[in-house]
């Protein structure tokens, strides 16, 4: 999470939509909000990530990336498809 001087709570420094504002709301209210819970529980992760053994390491990666690029690079098991060496 990132909090710029205006108090907006961002899921990350690059994400444009805040999940709350600490100058207007208590931390607990922001933390327990539906938007913050969505990111904390990694619900932004593509469905292809479900069950991937590496999910703990990447946590579904960046939702901005998936929005811009799609998920076609994921293999059927949710892992990044790499070309054979």
C-alpha positions as CSV (number, residue, x, y, z in Angstrom):
1,X,0.0,0.0,0.0
2,X,1.0,3.6,-0.6
3,X,-0.2,6.8,1.0
4,X,0.7,10.1,-0.7
5,X,0.5,13.4,1.2
6,X,-3.2,13.9,0.2
7,X,-4.1,10.9,2.4
8,X,-5.3,8.6,-0.4
9,X,-4.6,4.9,0.4
10,X,-3.5,3.2,-2.9
11,X,-3.1,-0.5,-3.3
12,X,0.3,0.3,-4.7
13,X,2.1,3.5,-5.8
14,X,1.1,3.0,-9.4
15,X,-2.5,2.2,-8.9
16,X,-4.7,5.3,-9.7
17,X,-7.8,4.5,-7.6
18,X,-7.6,4.9,-3.9
19,X,-9.3,2.4,-1.5
20,X,-9.8,5.2,1.0
21,X,-8.4,8.3,2.5
22,X,-6.7,8.5,5.9
23,X,-7.4,12.2,6.3
24,X,-11.1,11.5,6.0
25,X,-11.5,8.0,7.4
26,X,-10.1,6.0,10.2
27,X,-7.4,3.4,9.3
28,X,-9.6,0.5,10.4
29,X,-12.5,1.7,8.2
30,X,-10.1,1.9,5.2
31,X,-8.4,-1.4,6.0
32,X,-11.7,-3.2,6.3
33,X,-13.4,-1.6,3.3
34,X,-14.5,-3.9,0.4
35,X,-11.9,-2.3,-1.9
36,X,-9.0,-2.9,0.5
37,X,-10.1,-6.4,1.2
38,X,-10.3,-7.1,-2.5
39,X,-6.5,-6.3,-2.8
40,X,-5.5,-7.8,0.5
41,X,-7.0,-11.2,-0.4
42,X,-5.5,-11.1,-3.9
43,X,-8.9,-11.3,-5.6
44,X,-7.4,-9.3,-8.5
45,X,-5.4,-12.3,-9.5
46,X,-6.4,-13.9,-12.8
47,X,-8.5,-17.1,-12.5
48,X,-5.6,-18.9,-14.3
49,X,-3.6,-18.4,-11.1
50,X,-5.9,-20.5,-8.9
51,X,-4.0,-23.4,-7.5
52,X,-0.6,-22.4,-8.8
53,X,2.2,-23.6,-6.5
54,X,4.0,-20.3,-7.0
55,X,1.0,-18.1,-6.0
56,X,2.6,-17.4,-2.6
57,X,5.6,-15.8,-4.3
58,X,3.9,-13.7,-6.9
59,X,0.5,-13.2,-5.3
60,X,-1.2,-12.8,-8.7
61,X,1.3,-10.2,-9.9
62,X,0.2,-6.7,-10.8
63,X,-3.5,-6.1,-11.6
64,X,-2.5,-3.1,-13.8
65,X,-0.3,-5.4,-15.9
66,X,-3.1,-8.0,-16.4
67,X,-5.6,-5.2,-17.3
68,X,-3.3,-3.8,-20.0
69,X,-1.8,-7.0,-21.3
70,X,-4.3,-9.8,-20.7
71,X,-3.5,-13.2,-19.5
72,X,-2.6,-15.0,-22.7
73,X,1.0,-15.5,-21.5
74,X,-0.2,-17.8,-18.6
75,X,0.0,-21.5,-19.2
76,X,-3.0,-23.6,-18.4
77,X,-1.6,-24.1,-14.9
78,X,-1.4,-20.4,-14.2
79,X,2.3,-20.2,-14.5
80,X,4.1,-18.0,-17.1
81,X,4.6,-20.0,-20.3
82,X,8.2,-20.0,-21.2
83,X,9.6,-21.0,-24.6
84,X,11.7,-24.2,-24.4
85,X,15.4,-23.7,-24.1
